[in-house]
Amino acid sequence: MGLIREPLDVDFVVDPRPLTEKEKQQISEYIRAYKALHAKKHASKRTLLTSTPREKATA
């Protein structure tokens, strides 16, 4: 796969367009949902398993 090169006499200029209020709201909702989903994964802490003292079996 090769690179796309600009022709010598042509300049490609891309200006970002301003977001509408609806688009801003959709992006905010997506970010909020993403953070809520991934925060649940990190909420629980690992606990170390410790062995309990066992009684010696009498034979």
ROSE-4610 file (N, C-alpha, C; in Angstrom, 1 decimal, always signed):
// ROSE-4610
residu = [M/M/M/G/G/G/L/L/L/I/I/I/R/R/R/E/E/E/P/P/P/L/L/L/D/D/D/V/V/V/D/D/D/F/F/F/V/V/V/V/V/V/D/D/D/P/P/P/R/R/R/P/P/P/L/L/L/T/T/T/E/E/E/K/K/K/E/E/E/K/K/K/Q/Q/Q/Q/Q/Q/I/I/I/S/S/S/E/E/E/Y/Y/Y/I/I/I/R/R/R/A/A/A/Y/Y/Y/K/K/K/A/A/A/L/L/L/H/H/H/A/A/A/K/K/K/K/K/K/H/H/H/A/A/A/S/S/S/K/K/K/R/R/R/T/T/T/L/L/L/L/L/L/T/T/T/S/S/S/T/T/T/P/P/P/R/R/R/E/E/E/K/K/K/A/A/A/T/T/T/A/A/A]
num = [1/1/1/2/2/2/3/3/3/4/4/4/5/5/5/6/6/6/7/7/7/8/8/8/9/9/9/10/10/10/11/11/11/12/12/12/13/13/13/14/14/14/15/15/15/16/16/16/17/17/17/18/18/18/19/19/19/20/20/20/21/21/21/22/22/22/23/23/23/24/24/24/25/25/25/26/26/26/27/27/27/28/28/28/29/29/29/30/30/30/31/31/31/32/32/32/33/33/33/34/34/34/35/35/35/36/36/36/37/37/37/38/38/38/39/39/39/40/40/40/41/41/41/42/42/42/43/43/43/44/44/44/45/45/45/46/46/46/47/47/47/48/48/48/49/49/49/50/50/50/51/51/51/52/52/52/53/53/53/54/54/54/55/55/55/56/56/56/57/57/57/58/58/58/59/59/59]
x = [+0.8/+0.0/+0.9/+0.7/+1.5/+0.9/+1.7/+1.2/+0.6/-0.4/-1.0/-0.3/+0.2/+1.0/+0.2/+0.5/-0.2/+0.4/-0.4/+0.2/+0.9/+1.8/+2.7/+1.9/+0.8/+0.1/-1.2/-1.4/-2.6/-2.3/-2.9/-2.8/-4.1/-4.0/-5.1/-5.2/-6.3/-6.5/-7.8/-7.8/-9.0/-9.2/-10.3/-10.7/-11.8/-11.6/-12.7/-14.0/-15.1/-16.3/-16.8/-17.5/-18.0/-19.1/-19.1/-20.1/-21.4/-22.5/-23.8/-24.0/-25.0/-25.4/-25.8/-26.5/-26.9/-25.7/-24.7/-23.5/-22.7/-22.6/-21.9/-22.5/-23.9/-24.6/-24.4/-24.4/-24.2/-22.8/-21.8/-20.4/-20.3/-20.9/-20.9/-21.6/-22.7/-23.4/-22.5/-21.9/-21.0/-19.9/-19.2/-18.1/-18.5/-19.7/-20.2/-20.5/-21.1/-21.4/-20.2/-19.2/-17.9/-17.2/-17.1/-16.5/-17.2/-18.5/-19.3/-19.1/-19.0/-18.8/-17.4/-16.4/-15.0/-14.7/-15.4/-15.1/-15.6/-16.6/-17.0/-15.9/-15.2/-14.1/-13.0/-12.8/-11.7/-12.2/-13.5/-14.0/-13.6/-13.6/-13.3/-11.8/-11.4/-10.0/-9.7/-8.5/-8.1/-7.9/-8.3/-8.0/-7.1/-6.2/-5.3/-5.9/-5.7/-6.3/-5.3/-5.8/-4.9/-5.4/-4.5/-4.9/-5.3/-6.4/-6.8/-6.1/-5.8/-5.1/-6.0/-5.4/-6.1/-5.8/-6.7/-6.5/-5.7/-4.8/-4.1/-5.0/-4.9/-5.7/-5.0/-5.8/-5.2/-5.4/-4.4/-4.5/-4.4]
y = [-1.2/+0.0/+1.2/+2.1/+3.3/+4.5/+5.6/+6.9/+7.6/+8.5/+9.4/+10.7/+11.1/+12.3/+13.5/+14.7/+15.8/+16.2/+16.5/+17.0/+18.3/+18.7/+19.8/+21.1/+21.3/+22.5/+22.5/+21.5/+21.4/+21.3/+22.1/+22.0/+21.5/+20.4/+19.9/+20.6/+21.2/+21.9/+21.4/+20.9/+20.4/+21.2/+21.9/+22.7/+21.9/+21.8/+21.1/+22.0/+21.4/+22.1/+22.2/+23.2/+23.3/+22.2/+21.7/+20.7/+21.3/+20.7/+21.2/+20.8/+21.4/+21.1/+19.6/+19.1/+17.7/+16.8/+17.1/+16.3/+16.3/+17.5/+17.7/+16.8/+16.8/+16.1/+14.6/+14.1/+12.7/+12.3/+13.1/+12.8/+12.7/+13.7/+13.7/+12.4/+12.0/+10.8/+9.6/+9.5/+8.4/+8.3/+9.4/+9.4/+9.0/+9.5/+9.2/+7.7/+7.1/+5.7/+4.9/+5.3/+4.6/+4.6/+5.7/+5.8/+5.0/+5.0/+4.2/+2.7/+2.3/+0.9/+0.4/+1.2/+0.8/+1.1/+1.9/+2.1/+0.9/+0.2/-1.0/-2.1/-2.2/-3.2/-2.9/-1.7/-1.3/-1.1/-1.2/-0.9/-1.9/-3.2/-4.2/-4.3/-4.5/-4.7/-6.2/-6.5/-7.9/-8.2/-9.4/-9.7/-10.9/-10.9/-12.0/-13.1/-14.3/-15.5/-15.9/-16.0/-16.5/-17.9/-18.7/-20.0/-20.0/-20.8/-20.8/-22.0/-21.8/-22.9/-24.2/-25.3/-26.5/-27.3/-28.0/-28.9/-30.2/-30.6/-31.8/-33.0/-33.8/-35.1/-36.1/-36.6/-37.7/-39.0/-39.8/-41.1/-42.2]
z = [+0.0/+0.0/+0.0/-0.9/-1.0/-0.4/-0.4/+0.1/-1.0/-0.6/-1.6/-1.5/-2.6/-2.6/-3.3/-2.8/-3.3/-4.7/-5.7/-6.9/-6.7/-7.5/-7.2/-7.2/-8.0/-8.1/-7.3/-6.5/-5.7/-4.2/-3.4/-1.9/-1.3/-0.5/+0.2/+1.5/+1.8/+3.1/+3.6/+4.9/+5.5/+6.8/+6.8/+8.0/+8.7/+10.0/+10.8/+10.8/+10.7/+10.7/+12.2/+12.6/+14.0/+14.2/+15.4/+15.8/+16.1/+15.8/+16.2/+17.6/+18.2/+19.6/+19.8/+18.8/+18.8/+18.8/+17.9/+17.9/+19.2/+19.8/+21.0/+22.1/+22.1/+23.1/+22.9/+21.7/+21.4/+21.8/+21.6/+21.9/+23.5/+24.1/+25.6/+26.2/+25.6/+26.1/+25.9/+24.7/+24.4/+25.4/+25.7/+26.6/+28.0/+28.4/+29.8/+29.9/+28.9/+28.9/+28.8/+28.1/+28.0/+29.3/+30.0/+31.3/+32.3/+32.3/+33.2/+33.0/+31.8/+31.5/+32.0/+31.7/+32.0/+33.5/+34.1/+35.6/+36.4/+35.9/+36.7/+36.7/+35.6/+35.6/+36.6/+36.9/+37.8/+39.3/+39.5/+40.8/+41.9/+41.5/+42.5/+42.6/+43.9/+44.2/+44.3/+44.0/+44.2/+45.7/+46.2/+47.6/+47.6/+48.5/+48.7/+49.4/+48.9/+49.6/+50.6/+51.8/+52.9/+53.3/+53.7/+54.1/+55.6/+55.9/+57.3/+58.0/+59.2/+59.9/+60.0/+59.6/+59.6/+60.8/+61.2/+62.4/+61.9/+62.7/+62.3/+62.5/+61.5/+61.5/+62.4/+63.3/+64.2/+63.6/+63.5/+62.9/+64.0]
